[in-house]
Amino acid sequence: MRARRKISIRTKLSWLVLVLLIIPWMGYHYVREMRQFLLQGQQDALLLTANGIATVLNERSELFNPATGVPEVLGGENDLYAQPLEGPVQLDGRAGDWDALIPHATYHTGGAPFLCGADYAPDSFSLRHVIGHFENFLYAMFEVTDDQLIYRDLELLRLNTSDQIRILLQRRGEPLRHYAAVAGAPGRMSVYLVDSDWRLPLDGAPVDVFTAELAETEWGYRVELRIPRDAADADSRIGFFVVDVDDASDRKVGAVVSTSPHAPVDAPGQILLNSPELTKILKGLDQPRSLIWILDTQQRVRAVVGGISAPREPRADAPEAEFPQRLYGQIRRHIDALLRRPVERFADVPTDVTHRPEKIFTTILKGEPRVHARPSRDQKAQIISAGYPIRAGGEILGAVVVEQNSNVVLALQYRLLRSLTVVTILVFAFLLLALLFFAWRLTSRVKKLHSTTERAITAEGRVLEAHIPGRQYPGDELGDLGRSITSMLKRLSGYTRYLEGMPDTLAHEMNNPLNVVSSSLQILESDNPAMRGDQSMQRARAGVDRLRGILTSLTEAANLEEAMRNEDKQPLNLAMLVTEFVDGYRISQPDHRFQLLVGSDPLRVVGSPDHLAQMLDKLIDNAVQFSLPDKTILVRVRRRGGNAEIVVLNEGKTLPENLRDRLFDPMVSHGRTSAAHSHLGLGLFVVRLITEYHNGQAWAENRTDMPGVAVTVSIPAADRS
């Protein structure tokens, strides 16, 4: 119940508005269901397209000849890839014929056979390598960074004594052959068939199968190599090694770099070419906003046609458009950010990749047509892939995969959601503003009524203001409540004034009978001396004294505030005042022990000596009444921060939990009433009034060292000066 009361009317009305959001929520889910339906239709259409392309390519195994292919991912495979050249390469040692193929070059480095990135540029020894093909020839270019170029010494028979290019060639059905291309000077190189240790030539004359040209460069040298296609056909395997010799005296091989770094030395790879016929067929089957991939059984990309593009939204309204159109354009831009408008630019798998190892392609190459939706590489779009296997003679040659951007469907969904959102925002904005204004107006009136009522009555229940302005509360239910509170305050104010005047009235009316009773008892004792020690006479006098004490207490509390209002404060030594007061209590209360803890330095305050003495009297009297016999009452006076504190501690009963916060309220008492003392609950109330008059605070708490109560009064101390 407490949690419910904390919810404001404004919040409840706002929740009521939010409940109406179920209408656009239902519309949103309807649009989402339609999106799923459209995506399913797009997937089915792509699968039909892939099936149609696969049907065209079925039984055409020549398109998947092992001699054709695309470059592998760097370091992923051992085969080499020959890029198409626009014309034959002139073997002159210049790089001009290779400009178009340089972006496809691979970089190798160091004295170990591994691949490095294009940004690696060591000073001692590295290699940039690329292979091209034109008509019946293969061409290879080696750009070697070498700090010391060592040519062949013609007087030495061994060939492994200079910088050279080694070629490892294996034709189908033939043994592995080793060739070494060496040069005694810049220009044409000699290529020898050598033994498996690359040391001695097997024939005295160079072979004429390979043609190589060496040219010096500022960073080392460049070698251009030409190989007839019939010497390295589709079934051949070939590998290249660049050898570095740095010392012309001992001519020892310092480093060997392979262009197929992950291949074993005795197992070179193939040189693969692209498939122009396959690409031409795919171009005739190109689909709008589609990307068609052809993969072989090793999941290598054989051909790629098309592209994925996102649909473009119409351009925004021109600056000279009317205000409603400009406003609508602004809303649309905000909705674009809210609804995740389909992006027009995103990053996905580049079309120049050579290998697609995704699981879906593995499944398709097993003969199972598949449709798969995946996010793009940058997570900004969704790509739908549909694949179908390509067969020939009962065997699977490869797979065709058609990919599309699902933004075609998402754009349609976006337009529907945008329209729904615009209408919903306008309706709910109007409704929410209207209800918020109503709630603000209602809660403002309630808060104003609450604050006015709170100011009208003090914490003690005294009525300060008996009238609430009626102009703030017109003729509705809240106005009726305000007028009802005004009527209640008027009645309560009259009753409060009656109660405030009652102590003086009682004192005036009861003093005369008490004087009569007191004088009669005195006359009776004087006329009958024997009754002076009579118990009944003593009890009668005690009753009269109690009645006088009650009247004194009532009038004292009632007139205290008025008395303090007309009294001026003055500087005084609080420590001295407390010391004198405790000394007097030691004499007047011989049955109790008093202990005073006070410093030697004066503790000055600004206040009323008489009222502070009255406050001390109430504090110590309260401690005496609730202290156990023969127990010490401790009075401590100290400075804490900028305040002066008086702490009175007694040993006895502890405070119950229900009285801790109300102990200083009027008419609150805790203890037994005796014949000598009457507990009207006004003593600590007087302490609180005097403390507040001195701008201080008073509180009571149970002692932690023993059973008992500690009452503390803290008032501002005067400056030390």
C-alpha positions, 0 to 999 in steps of 0.5 A: 500500500505504501508503494502505491501511494508513492505513484503520482496522479501524473504518472497514473495518467501517463500509464493510461496513455501508454496503455493505448500503445497496444494499437501501434504495437499490433500494427508493428507486429503485423508489419513484421509478419509481412516482412517475414512473408516477403523475405520468404518470397525473396528466398524462394525466388533466389533459390529458383534463380540459382536452380536456373543458372545451375541448369544452364551450367550442368554437363559443362565440365570444361568450365571447371578444368583444373587449369582454370581458377582464381587466387587463393587467400594469402597463405591459405593454399600452395597453388599459384595464380596467373593473372591475365595480361593485356599483351606479351611481356617484353623481357627487358628487365623493366616493370612497365608491362607489369603495372596492371598486375602489381596489385595482385603481387604477393610479398615474401621475406626473410630467411624462412619460408613464410609470407608477409604483408605488403607493408613489410620492407626489410633492407637485407632480403625480400621478394615481390612476385606476380605471375601473368599469362597471355596466349601460349605463355606464362610470365613471372616477375620477381622483384628482389630486395637484396643489399648485395647482388652476387653474380655467377663466377664462370670459373666455378662449376657449381651453380649454387654459388650466386644469387639465382632463381630456382624452378621446380617442375613436375609434369604429369607422369614425369619425375620432378625436375630442378632448374636454376636460372643464374646470371654472370651480369645484367641481361639474359640469364642462363637456365640449367637443368641441375641435380636435386641438390641444386649444385651441378648441371646435368647437361653442359648447355643451358636449356631453351625451355625457359627465358629469363632476363635480369636487371639491376635496381636501386634496391636489388634486382628484377627478374622476368621469366617466360615459360611456354604453356605446353611446358607447364600445362594444366596437369603440371606442378611448379614452384619458384625459389629465390636464393640469396648469397651475400658473401662473394668470397665463400659464396654460401647460400644465406637465404631461400624464399619460396613463392609457395611458402606452405608447400613442401619442398618436393611438392610444388603447386599448380598455376591456375588461370581464370575462366573467361568462358564461365564469366561470359555465361554468367554475364548473360544470366545477371540479375538486378541487384544480385551477386552470382558466385560460381565455386568449384568442389574446393570452394574456390571462386571460379567466377563472380558477376553482378553486385549487391546494391541497396534501394535508394529512397527519394531525395529529401524535400527541397529547401523551398518546400512549404513548412508542413513538408519541411516539418514532415521531412524533419520527422522522417529523419528522426524516424530514420534513426529510430527505425533503423532505415536500411543502409545504402552502403555496407561492406560485405565479402569482396568480389575479388576473394578466391575462397568461400569456406562458409558452411552453407557452401560446403552443404551445397557442394554435397548436393543439397540446395540451401537458402541462408540469411546472414549479416554483412561483414560490417553488420549493417545489412542482411544478405540472403544466399541461395545455392544449387549444385552444378552436376555433370555425369552424376558428379558435382562440379561445383555450385552456383550461389546467388546473393541479394541484399534483403534491403529490398524487403526492408525498404518496403517494411521501413516505408510502412513502419514510417507511415504508421509511426508518423501517424502514431506519433502525431496522435499520441503527441497530442493526446499525451500533451493534453493529458500531461497538461491536465495532470500537471494542472491537477497535481499543481493544485493538489500540491498547492493545497498540500503546502497551504495545509502544511503551513496552516498547522505546526508540528505540535498541532497549533493552527497558524492559518485558518483560511485557504484562499477560495480563488485557488479552488474553483467549483469542482471536487478539488475546490470542495476539498479546499473549502472543507479543509478551510472549515475544518481549520476554522473549527480546529483554530477555535478549539486550539485557542480554547486549549491554549487559554485553558491553563491560565483559566484553570490556574485562576479558577483553581487557585482560589479553592486551593487557597481556601483549602490550604488556609483551612488546613492551617486553621485546623492545625492551629486549633487542634495541635494534635492533628499536626502529625496526623497522616490524613492531614499530611496527605491532604497537604501533599494533595494541595501541593500536587495540585499547585505543581500541576497548575504551575507546570501547565501555566509554565509551558503555556506562557514560556514561548510568550516569555522568551519572545520578549526576552533579550539574550546575553553572553554567558559562560555555560560551563560555569552555569552548569557547574553551579547548578549541579552543585546546588542539586548535590545539596538538594538531592542528597539521595543521588550522586552527581558527577560533572565532566567539564573542561577548564576553558570557559564555554561561552554561548549567547542566551537567556540565563534564566531559561537555560537554568530552567532547561537544566532543571528539567533535564536533571529533574528528569534524570533524577526521576528515572534514575535508579537509587544510589546510581550516578547521574553524569553531566557532561559539558563539552564543545563539539564543532561549533556547538556547545553540548550538555549531556545528562546520563542516568542509569535506569530504564531504557526508552521504548521504540515507540517513544524515541521520536515523540519524547519531546512532544507535549503530554508525552510521559514515560514512567510511574506517577508518584505522590511527590511527582506528577508526570504530565509530559511537559518537562522535556517539551519545555527543554525542546522549546528553550533549545529551539529558542537558542537555535539548537537541537535536543535528542534522547537515546539509550546508552550503549555502555549500560542500561539508561538514557542520555539526553543531549542538548546542543546549542551554537557556541559563541566565538572563542574570542 
